[in-house]
Amino acid sequence: MSEHSNPELPPLPYDYDALEPHISEQVVTWHHDTHHQSYVDNLTAAEETLAENREGGEFDGSAAAIRDVTHNTGGHYLHTLFWENMHPDGGGEPEGELRDRIEADFGSYEGWKGEFETAAGDASGWALLVYDPVSKQLRNAVVDNHDEGAVWGSHPILSLDVWEHSYYYDYGPDRGSFVDGFFEVIDWNTVAEEYQTCLDHFE
Ligand code: MN3
């Protein structure tokens, strides 16, 4: 038997009001406790359907459940990284090896940031900075929903949720101001840690 952990909603790594004024306590509460929780619950339900079908040898509904797993793992994993990527003491710019890599792969920090902001303005889901282990480079990704536009095999190191539930209550249709606020709370230490994980595995 293989061992795997059941999906769980991770606690926020800070208080619900910690990201104010950039993201309100109300939005963080709804977003974490209701939206993120629903992805965990729906993932659990889909996994149960798959397991029951395997045991029963009847696979009606399994394809839909596989789709649900894809959608909800995307939602669960990207939200988990999104919470980790922010901190009330965040902001500023990346430093050290991560900074060097961004400059090498995007020409400059400003080149990366301008591209990432464009991705955030365009996505119907997420803007991601990912490490692509095949080409061994950082890439920006425009992801619709939670899973459309992913680069296969790549590992997200920075995750920005631009679903409307992420910002509409605080900013209305002004997504650009929300993205500006996100940059005020990015915890670059966590981005650097995810990047280091990629280096340890793939370089
Ligand atoms: Mn969300």
Boltz pocket constraint, residues with backbone or C-beta under 6 A from the ligand:
constraints:
  - pocket:
      binder: B
      contacts: [[A, 31], [A, 35], [A, 79], [A, 161], [A, 163], [A, 165], [A, 166]]
      max_distance: 6.0
